[in-house]
Amino acid sequence: MALHNALRGITCPMVTPFDDGSIDDAALIDVLEHLQDGGIDAVFPCGTTGEYPSLTADEHRRVVETTVDHAAVPVIVGAGATSVGETVTAIDRAADAGADAAAIVAPYFTTANAPEGNQRFFEAVIDEASLPVLLYNIPQCTGQRIEPETVATVAERDGVVGIKDSSGDLEYFLSVLEGTPDDFLCLQGYDALLVPALRMGADGGINALSNVVPEVLREAFERAEDDRGRQLQCDAIAPLFDACTTHDFAPATKTALAERDVIPSDEVRPPLVVVNDDGRETIGDALEAALAVAERYRSDGHQ
């Protein structure tokens, strides 16, 4: 119940800070404290924004253990992999570290050759999973989407709590929302669609920008149904999202966090590259504007 309640809010897919090629544990803890001070409801280490494909198994464990040890909110761990066995192993690592749930993606590189392929993959993982499972639809990274019919079928199984949809396809999101049980959580992972999705019935969001401006994302969630939510989406979240999308969200998010002095370095691992000087300026300006918009509304008496 605590997990479901937390996911009915804003979950942050955390960055993984690096220092000279190694995980920066102190910076990771600083990020976590920044998020919790900003009102985040749950955290999601080792996801796409956390550069999980660039982490070794030992590093995956280390990030999860550090997060769990310092988190006062539920922890959902990215456990995406291309095989059932590797996915289950990643879930077990997260469970051993004390995580609350794991997120899994459709297999990539070798994609399903028939519609039932992904269903079989998810069911095999779920049957062996040592944690509750969150489906994660991100076709721009996996090369395929999780079809709404597959989601509806898998949603009926015990052990599945919901789906994070980062496709950016609102029509897809609504079809999943309409085709799944009421207790199956539908979470918007595409920041530009957060408030629209919430107004259409989304349960919450898992948004990369919550690393940077957790207080803004949290307030947008709380006020999604009124004009303040619309204003925060249009005037703060959307422009910052647009500035970041050009540079990939892991590098761009780290750049913005460095601009806020939350982390000391925006270092990423290959094949990602750090944001160039022009990009840093663009992201910095958008960040400053987003914070100014949020503060202006408060100063004008919007509560």
N, C-alpha and C positions, 0 to 999 in steps of 0.2 A: 504493500500500500504506500509506503514512504517513497519507493521508487516511482510509482505511477504519479503520485502527487508532485514530486519534483520535476518530472518530465512534462507536467502540465504547467510549464513556465519557460524559462530560458536556460538552455544548456550550452556550455561553451566548449567547442572543439579546440582544445588547447594547443598552442604552439609547443615545439620542443626546442628550447634554447640550446645553442652550441657555443663552445669556447675553444677555438683552435682545433676544431674537429671533434671534440668530445662533448658529451652532454654536460651542460652547466646546471648542476643540481641546485645551486643557490638561486640562480635566475628562475628556474622552474618553480621553486617555492615562492619567489617574489611574484611571479605571474599568478599563481594560485591565490595568494593573499589579495592581490589587486582585484581578482575576479570576485572573491567572496566579499570584499569591501563594497564592490559594485552591485551586490545583490543577486549574483548568479545562483540558480536553483540546483544545478548539477554540473559536473565537468566530464569531458570526453577526451582523455589523452589518447595518443597513438592513432588518431584519425588522419584524414587527408591533410588538414592544416598542420597536424603534428608530424608530417613527413614519415609516416609509419613504414613505407616501403624502403626507406633509407636506414632503418634501425635493424640491428642484429637482434636475435632472440634474447640475448643477455641484456641488451639495451632496452628492449621492450619491457622486460621484467623490471629493470631498474626504474624506468619512468613510471610504471604503474605503482611500484612499491613506494616511491617518493610521493606520488600524488595521493595515494591512499593514506599514507602516514600523516599527511598534513591537511587533508581535506575535511571540512565540516559538512560537506554535502555529498550526495551519492556520486559514485564514480562509474561511468560507462566506458569500457575500454574497446578501442578498435581492434578487431581480430580478423581483418580481411586477409584472405589467402586464396590460392588457386586450387587447392585440394581439400577434400573433407578432412583428411587426417591433420594437415597443417593448421586448418582453421580450428579444429577441436583442441589441438595442442596449445594454440594461442589463447583460447578461452580458458583452458586449464591453468595456464600461467597467470592469467588475470584473476581467476578464482583463488589460487594459492596466495596471491598478494592481498586478497581481501576486497576485490572489486565487487560492485553490485550487479553489473550486467555487461554484456558484450555486444558489439555491433558487427554485423557480417555483411559482406558485399557479394554480388554475383561473381562467379569466376571470371577472370580476365585472361587474356592471351588465347586460351582455348575456351571459346564461348559455346553456349548451348547450341546443338545442331537441330533441336526440336523443342517445342514449347515446354514439354514435361521435363526437360533436362535440368533447368534451374530449380523446378519444384523438387525433383529428386535430390538435388544437391542440398537445398535448404532443409528438407526433411531429415536427411541423413545427419547433418550437423546438429539440428535441434534434438534429435533422438539421443545424441551422445553428449550434449552440452552440459557443463557443470554450472552454468549461470543462465539466467533469463537472457533471451536473445532479442536484439533490435535489428530489423532488416535495414539496409542502407542502400538506397537507390541513387547511384551517381554514374549514369551512363557515359558521361564525357570522359570518365576514367576507366571504366570497365569494358566499354565497347558495346554494351547492351543494357537495356533497361529491364527491371523486374516487372513483367507484364501485370496489369491490374488483376487479371484472372489468377495468376500465380500468387499474388499477395493475398487475395481473398481466400484461396484454398489453404495456404500456409497459416493464415491468421486464425484458423479454427483449431490449430494444434496448441496443446499446453506448452508453456515455456516461451511463447512469443509475446512480447509486450507491445510492439508497434513497428513503425517504419519512419526513418528519416529520409525525406525526399529532397535531393539537391539537384534535381533535373532542371529546375527553372520553368517547368511546364505546368502551369496552373490547371489546365484541363486534365492532365494526368493525375495531379494531386486530388482533384475533386472526384475523379472516378474511383480512386482508391478509398477516399473518405466515404463515398456512398456505398462501396461494395464490401466494407469490413464491419465487424461488430462494434457496438458502441464503446466497449472497453478496450478496443485495439487503438493505440495512440497513433495519430497521424501528425507528424512533426515536420514543420517546414524548415528545410535546410538551405534555401536560397534567399539570402538576406533581402533582396529587392522585392520579394513577395511576402515578407513576414506579416505585415499588417493586413494586406488583402486576404491572405490565407486564414489568418485568425478570424477575420470578419466572416469568412465562409465556413468556419467550424473547425479549423485546425486546433489541436490541443496545446501546442507550444512550438518553440523553435529551437533549432540547434544551429547557431549562426557564428561564422568566423569573426565577424565584427564585434561580437561580444567579448573577444579577447581585448579589444582596443577601447571600446566605449560600453562596458557592461551596464553602466547606469542608464545609458540612453536606450539600449535594447530592452532592458527590464521595464523601463517606464513606457516604452512603446507597447510592450505586451500588456501591461496593466491598463493602458488607456486606448487599446486598439479599437474599441467600439465608439469612441467619441472623436471630436475634431483634433484633440491633442495628439492622439495616436497617428492620425493621418498626417498632421504637420511634421511630426518627428520622422515618419517614414519618408515623406517627400523632400523635406528640407535638410535633414541630417543624415539619415541612413542611406538613402538612395545616392546622393552625390559622393559620399565616401565609398560606397560599394562600387560605383562606376570608376572612381579613381584607382581602386585596388584591382579590379578585374583584368586590367591590361597587363599586370605583372605577375599573375598567379597568386593565389591567396596566401600561401605560406610565406613567400618573400615579402609580399605587401603588408601582411599582418605584422610580421616582425619589424618592418620598417616603421610602421605606425606605433608599435609598442616602444621602440627605441625613441621615437619622437616624444612619447609621453614619459620617457625616463623610467619605464617599468623594467626593461632589460638593457644590458650594456651593449649588446651586439645584435645586428640583424643577419648574422651568419646563417647560411643554409648549406645543405649538402648537394653534391651533384646527383641528378642532372640539373637541379635548380640553380639559379644564379641570383645574386643580390640585385636589388632594384638600383637602376642607374641614378645619377644625380638629378636629372630632370624628373624622373619618377618620384624620387624622394621629395622634391619640392612640391609636386602635384599632390602627393598623398599627405604631406604635412599641411598644405593649405586646406585640403578637404577635411582633415582631422580638426584643425583649428576652427573651421567654419561649423562643423557638426557640434563641437562643444559649445561654441558661441550661440548657436541656435537653441540648444537645450537650455542653456543658462538664461537666454533672453526670455524664453517662455516662462521660466520660473520667476524671473524678475518682474514680468508683466502681470504676475498674480495667477498664472495657470497652475492649479494644483490637482 
